């Protein structure tokens, strides 16, 4: 079945870096875009980034632009989110989700990132 | 950037009630709106896409309507499993945006 599994979360100090992974299965990965969406504790959903299939065009929320980089490796069915210069406000559960049209039809269970000294 | 405003922010209702949640966009987005349900500790689940299309496997008591700036999610007869938080989301233009959420509690 269609599945997305996030990993790579953990506790990291402010200013440091962390790389999240989203491994997909059950569909032709190279034909789909993938979003990252985050949710701070007790807060709503916040879109973070998107990478398209094909030319791998990428887009970012203003809050992470210049600090986060989204990439994909079609040979590994994996999307990455490289997070640099982390701040306390980046603390959240990070979800990856498959793009279908204008919406997100399948989501992973999420990985937790805590930025704290 | 397009902003989405949901109302109400929270709502108390009883099993069997009809409930409507609204989502207003700061500019027109045609029908590029989706609705998600999220229960505590779980990932969001797609309910409605393109404003009014029911995602496969979602009960028919859920429905969506609207276009341009004003959208609604309706639950025709609340069931115990429907108590959750609901989000609208637009992808008419970048950046992708979510509404702030509507928490639906048991009265």
Interface residues (C-beta under 8 A of the other chain):
Chain A: X35 X37 X44 X45 X46 X47 X50 X59 X60 X61 X62 X95 X97 X100 X101 X102 X103 X104 X105 X106 X107 X108 X109 X110
Chain B: X1 X32 X33 X34 X36 X38 X42 X43 X44 X45 X46 X49 X50 X55 X87 X89 X90 X91 X92 X94 X95 X96 X97 X98 X99 X100 X101
